[in-house]
Amino acid sequence: MDFKSFKETIEKAQSIVIISHVNPDGDTLGSMCALYRIIKENFNKAPDMAYNGIIPEIYSFLPSINEAKTPSELNQNYDLAIAIDIAAKDRMCDSFSIFENAKIKMNIDHHKTNIGYGDINFVNKDACCAGEVLFDITQQLNLVLNKEAAIGLYTAFLTDTGGFRYENTKADTLKKSAKLIEYGANPAEISRYCYESKPRNMVLLHAHCMVNAKFENNNKIAYVLITNKDMEKFHAKNDYTEGIVEELRRMSTTEVSFVLKEIDENTTKASLRSRTADVSKIAGIFGGGGHTFAAGCTIRKPVDIACNKLLEEIKKVL
């Protein structure tokens, strides 16, 4: 990666927008807020931030998150658009046109399915999160990382490694996280925000899903179907389904877990996790992607039919 191009491109740009992926998580939001602070601190510029979907309540603590806007609230023409933690352009959803209209397009990511769709690409498929890629850029260029940026980056590290429990946690992951603590990130406080501040109805929805979980292949496959009626029953927001697929994977018998969420009568969103199987290949069959053990896709079928099709592909792998 040509790290100098990061600095040179930002210096030349008069207008900048940072874009998060749809249904934003701790990595894309934490990295977006960190990059906002990095640009402001080091280049004396205030970029715009575009989020897609709804920002989960648990991430309201992120510094500068209140500066983020929906694509419709922003200018549609920028000198530089930076996509962060976005595996493919269709994950930008309503921000897609903003990215495409930009004079220069930058891509900062860690997904192995990322094809390098930017004019400038900082993609490290061995990084634990997009935040790690951004951290490496700052270290290579000796950029200032203040406390606010460190909080955003530490949030990215923490959440995309599942609290430093997933396979993407390496020695370097912990070394870099320790460095972020030195820069001012408070690990106990951030952990409480991310893992111990769930809304009541989110916890109740999770309990309902676990009680109604289904199992196949001698309990090697664990899955849950979430309908719009379920969401209405618990007055659940879209982000309330986050974490259920990981809970299913925690069972000792589970090799592949998935959650199917009904979007409408002909559209179903799938989240897949695994211990051993490459679920990114399974998601790829339906036009999705992601990581080896964590992937997702959208299936243009009713939830029951989508379930049967997904089970068929998973059983082939197992």
C-alpha positions, 0 to 999 in steps of 0.5 A: 500500500502506498501510504503517502497517497493517503496524506497527499490525497487528503491534503489536496481535497477541498471537500471530503466525505467518509461513508459507513456501510449499511446497518453500521456496526462498531468497526465501520462507525468507530473507524469513521469517527476516528478518521473524522478526528484524524483528518480534523487534527492532522489536516485542519479539515472537517469532513462530512460523515454519511451513515446508512440505516440506523446507528445502534444506540450502544454506539452513541458514546463515540466521539463526533458520532452526532456529526454523522448524517444520512446521505440525503442530508449531504452534498452529492459531489465531493472531491474525495469519498472514503469508504470505510469497512465496506466490502463491496459498493452495494453495501453503501446503499443510499451513499452509493451515488455520493461515492460514485460522484466523487472525483477521487474514491478511497477504499479502506477495508479488511474484508477478503472479498473486497476487490479494490474498487477505489481509485486508492485502496488500503485493503489488508485482508489479514487485519482484524478490522478496518480500524486496524488498517486505519491505525497502520496508516496513521503509524506509517505516516506519523499522524497524531492520534488523539484520545477521541480517535483512539476511542473510535479505533479501539471500538473497532478492534474490540467489536470486530474481534468479539471482545478479542475472542475471535480467530482474527485476534493476533499478537499484533491485535493486542499490541495495537490495542494497547497502544490505543489505550496509551493514546487515551482509550478506556477499555473498561468504559468502552466494553461497558458501552458495547456489551453491557448497555443493551436496551431491554427489548433487545435482550427480550428479543434475543431471549425469544430467538434463543428459545425458538432456535432450530437445529439440523445435522445432529445440532451442527447447524443452529439457526433462527428465523426472525419475522416482521411480526417478531420485530413488532412484538418486541418493538425492536429496531433493526439493530436489535438482531445484532449478536444473535448469530454469535450466541448460536455459535457459542453452543459446543455442538454448533459448526454453522449458525445463521439468522434469517431476518425478514425484510419484506415478503420477498426479501430476507437478510442472512447473517452466517457464522462458523467455527470451521466452514468458509461461510463467505463462500456460502454467502457468495452463492447468494451474492454476499460475502465477508470473512471466512467465519463471518459473512452475510447476504440478502436472499430475494425470497420469502424467509421460509424459502430462503431458509431451505435454500441456505440450509441446502448449501450449508449441508453440502459444506458440512 
